[in-house]
Amino acid sequence: MIVTTTPTIEGRRIAAYRGIVSGEAILGANVFRDFFASIRDVVGGRSGSYERVLRDGRDTAIREMIEEAQRLGAHAVVGVHMDYGAIGKNEGMMMVTVSGTAVTLE
């Protein structure tokens, strides 16, 4: 399945719009990972543990969006938008959302 942030797919014609599709992932925080990530952040290093969690969340949200598009009979998802945010009590969880338009191609 083609997934793109652009509104069109070069060289392909959109035959039909199937609807808006989305995927979400809520990521819980881990006390030990948070503690060690904060230490790395203090010394200027990158927080690899957070990066992995966000990457996994992004991949999960995209996978859910693709599955929804497939159920609609789509060949592609165009105009994809991705967003990250903190939610929950004390913003202790991260949320990743993706959405786009499912389309069929000629």
Residue, then its C-alpha position, 0 to 999 in steps of 0.5 A: m500500500i502506498v502511504t504518502t503525505t502528498p495529496t497525489i501520487e505522481g504518475r497515478r490517477i486517483a479513481a475514487y476517494r474511499g474516506i478518511v482513515s486513521g490510526e492511534a497509539i497510546l504509549g505508557a511511560n516506564v518509570f525506569r526508562d524515564f529515569f535513565a532518559s532524564i539522566r541522558d538528557v542532562v548530559g546532552g545525549r539522545s534519549g534512545s529509549y524514548e526514540r524507540v518508543l515513539r518509533d514503535g508508536r508511529d509504526t503501530a499508528i501507521r499500520e492501523m491506518i493501513e488496515e482501515a484503508q485495506r478494509l475500504g478497498a483502497h490502494a493508497v492513503v494520501g495526504v497523511h498527517m502525523d501528530y504527537g502529544a502528551i496525555g493523561k494525568n501529569e501527561g504521563m503517556m504519549m499519543v501518536t495519531v496519523s490520518g489520511t484519505a484512502v483512495t483507489l488508483e487507476 
